[in-house]
Amino acid sequence: MKALWAPWRIDYILGPKPDECVFCLPEHRDEDEERLVLHRAEFCFVIMNKFPYSNAHIMVTPYRHVQCLTELDDQETCEIMTWMKKCTGILKSAFNPAGINIGLNIGEAAGAGIKEHMHFHLLPRWVGDHSFMAVMNETTVIPEHLISTYQKLKPFFETSIL
């Protein structure tokens, strides 16, 4: 039997969970690269998932600490949808995926890992990218280091005009 190692996942599984919300960002931007923040808009921001399910797994998150879609006001809703649309285009341009999964988990029973602060996931997908690995071995293969992916995506967000 062959073994595939994904050691970064154990940091999340066994590591200490912060007391503060990981999606409640500080005002200052000097930690954006460390936190993998790709873009800050007026009502939401785009951030990479530190423990991704696929390469270039990004999230669009409101600044406001809300649990459910119904708690967003119209401005937040509109800007989040605009950035989900923009992120879809950026992922297509940067990685040329065969498809993209977009999702929102509301509540623990729906699979929300951080249920207190809602966030939309955008996961680029390629034919055969997870195949038997996820199904048989509960293992995900991420072919590129997070910082490399961040550096590849960041310029798309810096030149992005809505």
Secondary structure as UniProt FT lines:
FT   HELIX           8..14
FT   TURN            22..23
FT   TURN            30..31
FT   HELIX           32..35
FT   STRAND          37..40
FT   STRAND          44..48
FT   TURN            55..56
FT   STRAND          58..62
FT   HELIX           69..71
FT   HELIX           74..95
FT   STRAND          99..104
FT   HELIX           108..110
FT   TURN            115..116
FT   STRAND          120..125
FT   TURN            127..128
FT   HELIX           131..137
FT   HELIX           146..158
//
